């Protein structure tokens, strides 16, 4: 069983949302249907990045890191060609 740290990009405001889950497919569907309070007004959303972790603790640590300044810079470098077209 994996835990996933994921990043969504709002097509409405181009901002990112970072989270973690045990079931990535179900969680993404919840975001898309407006069932997640923090993203319901930012739809439509696109899954732009995810990482699989072996346990919940690793996933939550990774999520916290990706929300920091250095984590955001890591993601921008990682998604550079996607973000610039």
N, C-alpha and C positions, 0 to 999 in steps of 0.2 A: 504494500500500500504506500502510495506517495502522497505528499502534500505539495501543493503548487503555490508559488509566488507568481503573481501575474500583474500585468500592466495593461490598462485599457486606455484608449485615446478617444476623447469625445469628438465627434465630427461636427458638433455644434459650436464648441468654443476652443477646440484643439488642445485642451488641457488633458493631463494624465491623471489616472486613478490607479493606485497601487493597493493590492490586497493579497490575501492568501486563502486557500481553501483545500479541502480534501477531495472535492469533486469539481474539477475545473469546468466541465461541460455544463453541469447543473448551475453552477454559480454564474457563469456567463449568461445563461438563459434568464436567470433571475435579474441580472443587470439589464438585459435587453427588454424585458417585460415591465420594467419600472418597479420591481419589487424591492430594490435596494435604495433606501432613503438618500444616501449620499450621491447617487448617480441618476436618480430618476428624472431629474430636470436637465440632464446633460446628454440625453440620448439623441441620435443613435451613437452607439459605442462600437469600437473596433478593438479586438484583442490583438495587441501588437507585440507582446513579449510574455514569455513565461519560463519558469525554471522548475524542475522537479527536485524535491528534497526528500530525504529518507525519513524524516520525522517532523513533527509539528514545531518543535523548538527551533530547528534549523530554518524552517520556512518563516517563522515569525521574526527571527533575527535578520534574515535576508530582506524581509518586507521593511523592517525598521531602517536597515541600511539604505535601501533604495529610495526611501523618503528623505534621506539627508541630502545636503548639497552635493557631496561626493558621489552618492548613489545616483542622483539625477544626472550628473555629468557622465557617469558610466553609461547610463541608458542612452543619453544623447549621442555619445560616441558609438555605442553599439548599434543604434538605429539610424546612424547618420545618412546612409543612402536612402533609407525609407522616408526619412523626414524631409530630405532635400529633393526628392523625386528623382 
